[in-house]
Amino acid sequence: MSLPLTSDSSSYANYLEGPRLKPSPRWVRVKFGGEIIADSKQVLLLRQYGPHQLPTYYFPPADVRWAALDPGSEESQTDEMKYWTVHVGDQIAENAAWTYLEPPAELAALKGYISFKWHAMEAWYEEEKEIFEHARDPYARIDVIPSSRHVRVVIAGETVAETRRPFLLFETGLPTRYYLPREDVRLELLEPSALATRCPYKGVAAYWSVKLGDQLFKDVVWSYPNPIPENPRIKDLMCFFNERVDLYVDGQLQPRPQTPWSTGGA
């Protein structure tokens, strides 16, 4: 979860601090069909946020294995973009790579560079570490800080969690997230969900829905059972979507932020 909000933290917007395009010092590789098809120590990082847009890497053409690329479908091509189908052996990802033919002026350096659909590829690596979901933004920061604030989570008038020992997670551009000890959550109200999501900054999240009588509030709470080493403090703690619950902090009801998760998708 790394999507920015406006400075008043109340509405979602396409908002960036720092340069939108910058060279990255990281060694980046892309795997497809069991083989490395892009391998570069001179990638460009495009920092983008918005519907269906997240930070990603662009590769110099000399660092792409062109034998694995065929021209994409004719209907996919535009005056600004050329699309490619990726194939290795019997594995094919249609229109899964692209290059700017005529990038906008602020992205002129991307001309001729190649990028790939993140989830169509088998794996992405920074140095020797696999990364998930999207490239890491060097301007994004996460701090996890223990607190003694009184936090209470209410859904449909029912208190489902309450603690005075939360961990507050501050992430650049996102609402403050309140991670609660399991002992302070009414676990009997939770039903495990099949949903799992990945965050390049935190790891793999498991989800639960809240069942209150005949009402099911889907995928409203999550936890990281095995967070990445950079964020060990959130291990096994539970967090509710501020966007979909009534959250009280020190007795004050918090406004519900408007983000891509406000309507239910995780």
SULSUL-V579397 format. One record per residue. N is the residue number from 1. SS is DSSP state (2 for helix, 1 for strand, 0 for the rest). PSI is psi in radians with two decimals (none if undefined). Layout:
# SULSUL-V579397
n: <N,N>
ss: <SS,SS>
psi: <PSI,PSI>
This chain:
# SULSUL-V579397
n: <1,2,3,4,5,6,7,8,9,10,11,12,13,14,15,16,17,18,19,20,21,22,23,24,25,26,27,28,29,30,31,32,33,34,35,36,37,38,39,40,41,42,43,44,45,46,47,48,49,50,51,52,53,54,55,56,57,58,59,60,61,62,63,64,65,66,67,68,69,70,71,72,73,74,75,76,77,78,79,80,81,82,83,84,85,86,87,88,89,90,91,92,93,94,95,96,97,98,99,100,101,102,103,104,105,106,107,108,109,110,111,112,113,114,115,116,117,118,119,120,121,122,123,124,125,126,127,128,129,130,131,132,133,134,135,136,137,138,139,140,141,142,143,144,145,146,147,148,149,150,151,152,153,154,155,156,157,158,159,160,161,162,163,164,165,166,167,168,169,170,171,172,173,174,175,176,177,178,179,180,181,182,183,184,185,186,187,188,189,190,191,192,193,194,195,196,197,198,199,200,201,202,203,204,205,206,207,208,209,210,211,212,213,214,215,216,217,218,219,220,221,222,223,224,225,226,227,228,229,230,231,232,233,234,235,236,237,238,239,240,241,242,243,244,245,246,247,248,249,250,251,252,253,254,255,256,257,258,259,260,261,262,263,264,265,266>
ss: <0,0,0,0,1,0,0,0,0,0,0,1,0,0,0,0,0,0,0,0,1,1,1,0,0,0,0,1,1,1,1,1,0,0,1,1,1,1,1,1,0,0,0,1,1,1,0,0,0,1,0,0,1,0,0,1,1,1,1,0,2,2,2,1,0,2,2,2,1,1,1,0,0,2,2,2,0,0,0,0,1,1,1,1,1,1,1,1,0,0,1,1,1,1,1,1,1,1,1,1,0,0,0,0,2,2,2,2,2,2,1,0,0,1,1,1,0,2,2,2,0,0,1,1,1,1,0,0,1,1,1,0,0,0,0,0,0,0,0,0,0,1,1,1,1,1,0,0,0,0,1,1,1,1,1,0,0,1,1,1,1,1,1,0,0,0,1,1,1,1,1,0,0,0,0,0,1,1,1,1,0,2,2,2,1,0,2,2,2,1,1,1,1,1,1,1,1,1,1,0,0,0,1,1,1,1,1,1,1,1,1,1,0,0,1,1,1,1,1,1,1,1,1,1,0,0,0,0,2,2,2,2,2,2,1,0,0,1,1,1,0,2,2,2,0,1,1,1,1,0,0,1,1,0,0,0,0,0,0,0,0,0,0,0,0,0>
psi: <1.78,0.99,2.28,2.75,2.96,2.94,-0.38,0.03,0.41,-0.35,2.57,2.44,2.82,1.68,2.30,2.51,2.46,3.04,2.54,-0.56,2.26,2.60,2.52,2.42,0.01,2.56,2.06,2.38,2.64,2.31,2.43,2.36,0.52,0.07,2.64,2.14,-0.17,2.36,1.91,2.57,0.30,0.73,2.79,2.37,2.10,2.00,1.96,2.50,2.39,-3.13,2.09,0.41,2.22,2.86,2.45,2.92,2.56,2.41,2.44,2.49,-0.52,-0.30,0.25,2.43,1.66,-0.39,-0.30,0.05,2.32,2.69,2.40,-3.13,2.55,-0.65,-0.26,-0.32,2.57,3.05,-0.47,-0.50,2.49,2.27,2.64,2.56,2.31,2.29,2.37,2.06,-2.23,0.16,2.30,2.36,1.82,2.38,0.66,0.03,2.68,2.81,2.56,2.17,-0.74,1.43,2.75,2.78,-0.70,-0.22,0.47,-0.55,-0.26,-0.15,2.16,-0.28,2.73,2.41,2.96,2.60,2.14,-0.89,-0.19,-0.27,2.77,-0.71,2.68,2.53,2.42,2.06,-2.16,0.19,2.24,2.41,2.67,2.64,-0.90,2.95,2.61,2.36,2.06,-0.22,-0.01,2.43,2.52,2.25,2.31,2.05,2.21,2.57,2.85,0.30,2.62,1.96,2.28,2.30,2.17,2.31,2.17,0.69,-0.04,2.25,2.09,-0.21,2.54,2.32,2.78,0.35,0.89,2.87,2.21,2.21,2.04,2.06,2.31,2.15,0.05,2.81,2.65,2.32,2.41,1.91,2.21,2.51,2.49,-0.59,-0.33,0.20,2.42,1.49,-0.43,-0.27,-0.07,2.48,2.20,2.50,2.72,-0.18,2.42,2.41,2.78,2.51,2.27,-0.27,-0.29,-0.59,-2.61,2.20,2.40,2.68,2.72,2.66,2.75,2.23,2.02,1.80,-2.16,0.01,2.34,2.12,1.75,2.35,0.80,-0.16,2.52,2.93,2.67,1.71,-0.51,1.30,2.81,2.74,-0.44,-0.32,1.05,-0.36,-0.37,0.04,2.14,0.04,2.84,2.44,2.39,2.57,1.98,-0.57,-0.36,0.14,2.90,1.97,2.09,2.25,2.07,0.70,-0.08,2.25,2.20,2.46,2.55,2.04,2.62,1.93,3.08,-0.27,0.11,-0.54,0.05,-0.40,2.42,none>
